[in-house]
């Protein structure tokens, strides 16, 4: 989502602001801007589009000042345009904002009645005018912010710059992440520690309800009641070196090819290959024998990982599992039980809906376990138990390596659950761990299909719609494959349980419609083949993903067969996802899309 930066520097800050904003590009955005303060006056530059447009504007119209704020905007209120780009400003205050002010229409109407004139369509500008209304009454900047906060409803992070105050920034966190960076005679604010990494080694994460007053040599953090609070100073985990594409044309394909390596890192954390057993990195604060049901929640690809894990937990541990998209979990008011365990999955650890689901579960007294890629994230800090994926920083908006690592962690937990509950023998555990340990090698073999898939993408790119089908754990994998094609190539795609085709979706199949069939050699293989024959009889162009034996037994003439190596049947989705990632990537290239930052999407969705 939106990226926020604030810098109190010892020298000119505009270059530092741009450097920080570049490190936040991966979050997704449609416009950008900066504001600095020099000689008591604001200098503000904004531009629609990518950061290059803002850089061109800054070259043509440079800004000066040793203090400034910057922003990358993902549009929520008002279309992408220069007038809606941040920072927003009044005579005496400039502000950048991540999140949503839910009651902005009510506040805007009240401010307009008092004479405020608005220049944008955004909810953010309401905040600037509200603070301004207190400043013109003689309030100090601190008191103006303090007086404004109780009127704002929603999830948001804010950073304020004040006219005439060249040694003051104020940051606010209420639902959206914000961190302080500590320097030597310099101070920083940012929505992501990756933006702080070039300038500092120590950071402080604000908690919800915190607002912080920064000068170059001090900081003070208050809660909503204005009481001073202490927050821990931590070492910044992000690399100060800007992540590069190396020899790859895009981050997405780089991250696809990194999967064997990061899968190996994650496996090393969760299994003991020498002993053929799962070795979770920490002792869990509960006994799986005391858990009566597991509830899994997440958004997007993380939700699909949860659906796949449902099959594993129920098969290996014989424990009932329900899966909800996080945006629906608390709103459907599910009947919760004392012995429920809630597993929350989020790459960033800041996903707004997943964080809200976590807080809902905690409010009901339930056990919580989060699977996240960022150990310092809000979800990680607020969960009872945290299991980290070791995917490394994922820059591309479409989740690839993070998704794979989520599956590996969930597979390890499913095995541990089955073993703890006595549903898996020691020999069964050893067999399953051996299958997991093989995953990096199998991923490498799957990546070797890229040249074939690149050619196949030319056919898919001509299509108006694509279907993905699978059975068992391959069904949610079909949902994930369809999501990737939609995200990256902007082609309508749907995933279905293969057995459900004849209950409606088969009406979509006519001559030439591509149908991706995920058919690992598991006990459901013949059932999937029967459904594939139904597709072939209606002229569908079948893209079959299977192994050599499956290709031989398929008894149809597909448009293409992507042959993956022989493997055990327990955890095939981790490997079988790779051809679908590659297909989406290469189709997107042919469609001319921005595969790293697809339109309208954000890496970390920090608003509901």
Buried (B, 14 or more C-beta within 10 A) or exposed (E): BBBBBBBBBEEBBBEBBBBBBBBBBBBBBBBBBBBBBBEEEBBBBBBBBBBEBBBEBBEEEEBBBBBBBBBBBBBBBBEBBBBBBBBBBBEBBBBBBBBBBBBBEEBBEBBEEEEBEBEBEBBBBBBBBBBBBBBEEEBEBBBBBBBBBEBBBBBBBBBBBBBEBBBBBBBBBBBBBBBBBBBEEBBBBBBBBBBBBBBBEEBBBBBBBBBBBBEBEEBEBBEBEEEEBEBEEBEBEBEEEEBEBEEBEBBBBBBBBBBBBBBBBBBBBBBEEEEBBBBBEEEBEEEBEEBEBBBBBBBBBBBBBBBBBBBBBBBBBEBBBBBBBBBEBBEEEBEBEEEBBBBBBBBBBBBBBBBBBBBBBBEBEBBBBBBBBBBBBBBBBBBBBBBBBBBBBBBBBBBBBBBBBBBBBBBBBBBBBBBBBEBBEEEBBBBBBEBBBBBBBBBBBBBEBBEBBBEBBEBBBEBEEBBBBBBBBBBBBBBBBBBBBBBBBBBBBBBBBBBBBEEEBBEBBEEEBBBBBBBBBBEBBEBBBEBBBBBBEBEBBBBBBBBEEBBEBBEBEBBBBBBBBEBBBBBBBBBBBBBBBBBBBBBBBBBEBBBBBBEEBBBBBBBB
